[in-house]
Amino acid sequence: MVFQHLHIAIIYSSYFPKSLINRDGQYKRKGNMPKFLIIAEKVYKKLEEDKLFSDNLIEQLNNLVSIIRKEIKGTPCKLKYNFIDFEECLSKPLSECTIKLDMSLMPKYKNKGEYIMWLASFIERITVGGQPKLPPLSSIVPADFNVKKEAQTVVENKKAVSEENAKMIVNYFNSEEYQKNNKKINLV
């Protein structure tokens, strides 16, 4: 498994900065993308083993979704759509499609590294789940909560401190000690 991740790290070195991959080839980055990359690798391997890659793009995409469906079974991820009309996605403009999937950047399956990267982002776009989303603040913060008064007093305090500091600086330059030690420069 480590060799597989190391191999992937070498393939994806042009896609990921080296700071995101540790010595073992594991992804340091938190989030879902490494999980989707692992699923994408498994899907690609399965497509390759079963010789399901096809020059017919629609057939290939349908095979892809069926294998993705099998790979994510038992994980927190679920497909967003029961059916994706790839013919519509490929023939109509994105704005007219029922399901908004931009298929224009799909690389050829022969470019394994690029294809797996694209596949990971594709899986991320057609699935939900994985990492729980935080609830919106409006559901946590009471409706009658008002922060304006607190923020206003903080701003007023900072303004008062700033004005006090400015007065201290002006007083220093106007002091007798400063004037005695520093001669005035006459600009003529």
N, C-alpha and C positions, 0 to 999 in steps of 0.2 A: 504494500500500500504506500509506503514512504517513497519507493522508487517511482511509483505512478505519479505521486504528487510532485516529485522532483522533476520528472519528465515534463509534466504540465507546466511547472514553473519555468523550465527552459523554453518551452514553446511559447508561453505567454509573456516572456520577458519584454517584448516590445509593447505589450498591452498594459502591464502592471509595472509601476515603479518598483525597483528592487527593495525599497523600504517596506513594501507590503508583503514580502515573502521571506520567511525565515530560512535557516540553514537546512531544515528538514523538508523544505518545499511546501510547508503548510502556510496558509494565508493568515496574516496577522490581522487583517482588516475585520472589524466587527460588522455584522449585518448579514444580509441574506445572500449576497452575490457568491461567496464561496460555496454555499449550499447549492445554489443553482448551477454553478460550474460542475460540481460533482454529479448532479443529476444529468447535466448536459453530456458529460463524458460517458456516463452509463448508457444514455440514449444513443449517442453516436456509435458506441461499441456494439450495441444491440442491432442498430441499423446496418452496420458493417458486417456483423456475423451472419445476419439473416438475409444479406444482400437485398435490402429494401430501398437502397438509393436508386433513384430513377431519373431519367432525363425529363420525364413528365412531372413538372413542378407541383401540380395539384395533387397527383398521386403520392408524391414524396411527402408533401406537407400533411396529407391525411394519415400516412403511415407514421409520420413523426408524432402527431397528436395522439395516436393510439398507443404508441410506445411510452410517451410522456405520461399518459393516463395510468399505465401499468406501473411505471417507476415511482410515481408519487403516491401510489396506493399505500396506505398505512402511515403516511406522514401527515403533519398538520396542514400541508398544502392541498388545495382543491382547485380544480379547473373552474374558471369564471364562466365558461360557456360550454353547453352540452354539444353544440355544433358550430363550427366555424366554416362559413362559405368562402373558401380560399379563391374560388373563381371570381367572386365579387371583389375580394380584396385586391386581386391582381388586375382586374379589368376596369374598375371604376376608380374615380378620384377618392381619396381618403375621406373627404367631407360627405360623400354620398353613400359610404359603406355603413351597414348596420353595425358591424363590429370594427372599430377603428384600429387596424393593425397595418403598419407601414411595412410592406414586404419588399420595398425597393432596395434595401441595403443587404438583402440576403446573399451571402457569398456562395460560391460553388462548394459542394460537399467535398470536393477533392482537396480543397485548402483546409485541412483538418483543424489547425489552430484557430483560424478565423471563423470557421463554421461553428466550432464549440463555443467560442465567445459570443457569437450571434445567437446561438441556440440557448445559452444561459440567459441572455437578456430577453429572448422570446418567451422562455419558460416563466421568467419573472413577470412579464406583461400579461400572460394568459392564466396566471394562477393567483389565488388569494390565500392568506394564511401564512404560517411560518412564524413570523415575529409579531407578537401582539401589538396592536396600535394603542397608544395612550388616548384616553377620552379627551374631548375638547375641554378647554378651561371653563367654558360656560356651564358645563355640567358639574364642575367642582366648586367654582366660586359662586357664592350666593348673589342673587340679582341686586340686592340692596347694598352690596359692598361698593364703597366709593374710595378711590385712591387719590383723588384730586387734592384733598386737604393735606394728606401726608406728603405728597410730592411737592405741593406748594410750599410747605414749611421747610422742606429740605432745600429747595431752590432759594428761598429767602435767607436761610442760614448761610449757605455758600456765598450768596451775594454780599451779605454783611461781612463775612470773613474776608472776601476779596477786596471790598472797599477799605476795610481796616488795614490790610496789607499795603494797599496803594498809599494810604495816608502815612504809614510808617516810612515808606520809601521816600516820599516827598519830604517829610520832616527830617530825614537823615541828610538829604542833599541840602536842605536849608539850615542845618545846624551850624553853630559857630565852629565846632571842632572840625567839621568837614571843610568849611570855608577857610579856616586857618591853615590846615594841612595841604590843601589843594589850591593852587593859584588859578585864578580865572584866566582863561585863554581869550585874548582879544583877537577877534577876527576882523581884520581891516582890509 
